[in-house]
Amino acid sequence: MFKFGKSSLAKKKTIHCELEAILEMAILRSMIDFGISEGRRSLARQKELYDQGLSKIDGIKKKGKHNMNPSMAVDIYAFVNGKASYELHDMCYLAGVITGVASALYNKGIITHKVRWGGNWDMDGVIIKDQTFQDLCHFELVK
């Protein structure tokens, strides 16, 4: 059984309580350890990621879910063999765990938002192949 480290716990405090609940249950169920790389982010950080081509949202003309307080989005990483991993197979596995947990909590009425993953933006069940922008570490709350 895995648990979040100090850095992830600090970042977890910046995200919406429903994302917190999802991640807490997911880390207990996952067979791969993972951590939180970003919760709430500043507009300067958002612009930096946009300038690097790592985000479609610039934080100036358009603010994103990471820019809300609390953050309606979270980025994670797999923790494999003692180091962070963003490998496709690790991120797809974790996406299955996290979206599965979120779906169960939503269906039970415990949370009021659905979760969208950055490898399935249109939420059609076809992962990665029909997406124009991949953000495999990203999860966000949607109505």
N, C-alpha and C positions, 0 to 999 in steps of 0.2 A: 504494500500500500504506500502510495506517494503522498507528499504534502508540499505545500508551497514554501519556498525559502523567503528570507527577509526582503529581498528586492521585489519579488513577486507579491508578497503581502502588502508592501507599501504601495505598489501600483494598483493592487486590487481595491484599495481604499478609494481610488479615484473613479471607479466605474459604477454604473447603475447597480442597485441591489439585486435586480434580477439576473444580471450577468454574473455577479458574485455567487449567487446561489447555483447557477448552472455550472460554473467552473469548480466550485467546491464539490459538487456531486460528481462531476466528470473526472476530477483527479483521483477520487476514490475508486472509480470504476475502470479507469484506463490501465492498460497493460504497458503503456509508454509514459514515462515521466514527462512533465511539461512545466513551463513557467510562463509568466506574463512579461512580455517585452515592452508593451505600452498600453496604457489606459488613456486617461485624459492627456491631451497634448496642447502645448501652447501654439498660438498662431505662427510664431516664428519657426517652431519645429515643423508645423504643417507646411509652411512655405519652403523650408529646406527640403523636405521629402518630395514636394511637388517639383522643385527645381532639379532634383536628382532623377525624376521620372518614376518615383516610387509611389506616387499618389496622383490621382486625377483631380484632387481638390486642393486649391492653392492657399486656403485660409484667409484670403483677402476678398476676392470677389465672391467666393463661395466657401462657407465654413462647413466642416464635416462633423460626423458623429463623435469623433475623438475630441472635438473642440468644445463639446457641451460639458456642462458641470451639473451632475456627474456625467462621465463619458457614457455614451450609448454604444460605444464600440471598444473592442479590446483586440490586441495582437498578442499572439502566443508563439512559443517555439517549443520544439520537442527537445528533451534532454536525454541524449543517447551516448553511452560510453563516456560519460563525464564531460560532454560538451554540447553546446547548442546545435540543433539540426533543423534545417528548413527543407530537408529532402522531401520530394514528392510523396513517397510512400508513407513517411512519418506524418506529414501534414494531412494526407487523405485519411489515414487511420484516426487521427485526433479529431478531424472534422466529423467523422462518423460518430465518434463518442459524444462530442459536444452537441452536435445537432440532434442526436438521439435523446440525450438527456433533456435538452431544451424542449423537444417535441413532447416527451412524456410529462414534463412539468406543466407545459401549456395545456395539454389535453386534460390534466387533472385539475386545472384551474388555479394552480399554485403561482404561475406567472401569467402576465397579461400580454406579453409580446412574443412574437416568433423570432427565430434567429436566422439571419442570412449569413452565409459563408462566402468569402471572397474567391472561392473556386466554383461557386454556383450562384452567381449574382441574380439570375432570373428565377432561381428556386424551382427549376423544372425537373430536377433530378439528374440531368445530364451534366456531369461535372467536367470542368476544365475545357473540353473540346469545343463548346459553343460560347466560350467567354472571350471577350476581346482584351480584357485586362485581368491578369492573374494576381491575386493578393491572398495567397493560401494561408497566411498566418492570421487573417482578419475575420472577425465575427462581429456582427452588429444586431441590435434589436430593431425590429420593424413591427408595425401594427398589422 
